[in-house]
Amino acid sequence: MTCFLTWITATAVLSTLCVTEMYYNFTINGNAKGSACTLPFIYKGNTYNTCVEFNHSTSWCSTTSDYDKDEQWGECVYEDPCIFHKLLSDPWRNIGFNSTSFAEWPMNDLKLQEGWYQVFGIGGDVLDGTCSANRSGTNMSYSITSCKPSQSSNQNLYNCMLLCSTSSACSLTRQIVNRASCHGGFFIYYLFPTTGIFSTSHSFCSASSCGEHAQCNHDGSCVCDSGLLIPDGFLPKGDSYGCTGAPPSVTTDTTSAILMTTAINYTISVPDITVSEDCQYWTNTKNLSHRQTRDNIIAECYKNLSSQIDDFSTKELTRNVVEKVLERFIPTAHQQLSIGSSNQDELVSSLNTMLNTTEKLVSALVKITETSYAINISLPDIEIRVLAVGPNSFLGKTSVINTADAQMEIDLIGISKSEMNKGHAAVSFVSYTNIPSMLNRSFNSETNMEQTLMSTLVSATLPKTTNKTLNKPVNFTLKHTPILNPDHIPSCVYWKETEWVVDGCTLIKTNSSHSVCSCDHLSTFALIMQINPTQSDQLIVLLNTTFVAVGLVFLSLALLTFAIFRGNPRVTNPALINLCISLLLAHLLFLLTQHFLQYIQPKQLVCALLAGVLHFLFLSAFVWMFIEAVLLFITVKSLSKIRSKQKEALIMRCLIVIGYGSSLIVVGMSAALGPNGYGSDKCWLKEDRGFIWSFLGPVYFILACNTILFSLIIFSIMVALTRLNSDVSQIKQMRTIAFKTIAQCIILGCPWILGPFTSSSKVVEILFLVLNSQQGTFIFLVHCVLNQEVRQQYKKLIGVLFIPSESTITEVQMT
């Protein structure tokens, strides 16, 4: 009954963990411009406390309490807009850009996709709040004013009035722009298509706010340095306003194109990458009639291209240069990955080349700064974010860096404060899109698992940072490329030269669309998931469930027997009873944890707590096994006074303190010294950095002590046999107890010696599983089935229950 209630309670608790998270504080689309859901709300006379799907293809909610009256609504979102949003990073949106001579003038936002945006880059970090005509590359610019707290439950959401500035007037419109403040110290805005342009400005000016050769004014506008101008007809893009002193003249040689300016003394080298005609033809053609020839030429082109990039990426490069190089390199890398996808060695080599070459290029973007600056590159197949800080940076402690499909949270300021870094640090965040389809296979030959990538690849490094040690884990939020099957659990992995490994990365949260990984180092990361377990894996799962359940049944029978014979020292003792209790709870919790693993694992705190409890229970079982061996040794050394010596050696209260207190101390010290050691992908102790030895160490120590004790016990019995020939019954009793205890300790302890070798052999893994899961069965056989007194007592009990008494038979006959 207790086991059944435990299972029911665990099921009720764990089932709550699989609920998909919904962000009611925001909406998208609809007609409410991103306003928060109002819950509850009335729709067609009925009251609803959650999003609904009536008359819509997606979930939606009312943004007022009465939809029937106001008809204000928006689609519910399953991803946090503060994490996943679009970027508004055009430099020409800045209020300081007032050119009208470029071909696209006047600009407009008619093609702007409705949704949540963060203002980012040298154009500014906020929507502007002032009125001025003919700016931001248009004759109709929009700014915001009079931002007031929203009446919704979202305390960080503000409703802002929209100002329209034209050459003739500045006036309030009837439209509202919703603004939300996000963790990390930035705003997001709900924007929509419009005939004008949303203007931007800087909320805080630094030397690097407006990029090269430009400065930030007190109003957040960007202007060229004194004596410099933006060339006529030039529309700024990327990370530069193109400020020069005179129209540029371009000179070309065989190695580079040099952009010279007359008013200032600087040059920009644009590498001229040599690409043969064969490379250009075969990388662009769709002709597959000569596949082998094509593959060989592309492989050679890829190798040559990466070699050329390695040669010039040791110098500082501008954003435009890196962007142009990547536009040529990444498509070639994708073609090479497609070619090598049929051969693991080629695929590994091609992937490593792409990652290393891109890392070198990104590192060339970084330069030392005294304040801070950011660089943003977005191409069809790759997104790059670079953030650098200096001693005078104004950034908050945690830096949040976003791409379309991923986010990174890192304490860059904390890293910069390292004594070796002297206030300087930089981080690069690269998101590789369109890669997963090429890498949907396992690189881990040891596990033979069929795996699939569930996200884009993201790579994080600390370029030109002397001390790269992280002072706290970095969190990555990754968007699932396919929708996650609720029956599957993704794993946070990083690329380690030839395979995906999980060491140092933990899944801390997941839902149907996103997962959050916490990692204690930087590398190339992704979500990976085992979608089709091999037959051997399915066999192990089946064996585990079956054998653990059988072991639990026999453990329960053994405890029932010990309860019946609790006053008979020839059958049981306090150490044996507590040993069985520890094993019963440990195996039951282990079985429940593995059964509900898909719901528990995303909740890292729950997973870590369960791992800690399992650590405590299994350690307690070994401690009680050691105590039983000590009791046996004391008994053997005092054959003539078995009972009295046992009572004098260790009273029950002391046994409880030693049996459970020592295990609690070990677990407490382990948690204090390695708080991140609990909560592996199986909700057990992590094997990286040797944390597993906080369990194996005490276990092997106890096994060694037991071996010594059993040797002394055997020696003592042999000596007693020569001295106590007259007391044959006592010696026989002692030999029986010794045999049972030694057999029990061998059965319970020796299988753990196989533990470190289970990953290298399926046979060893199955043997380890069977022996450990049947510990309860062995205890029942040794202490109950092989005990003559227990057998006789059970025969009497069965006779009373099932054989009619003599009086009953007589009564039946008389009737």
Disulfide bonds with the S-S distance in Angstrom:
Cys37-Cys61 1.93
Cys51-Cys76 1.87
Cys82-Cys182 1.94
Cys131-Cys170 1.33
Cys147-Cys160 2.03
Cys205-Cys216 1.91
Cys210-Cys222 1.96
Cys224-Cys243 2.03
Cys279-Cys301 1.67
Cys492-Cys517 2.00
Cys505-Cys519 2.33
Cys607-Cys683 2.11
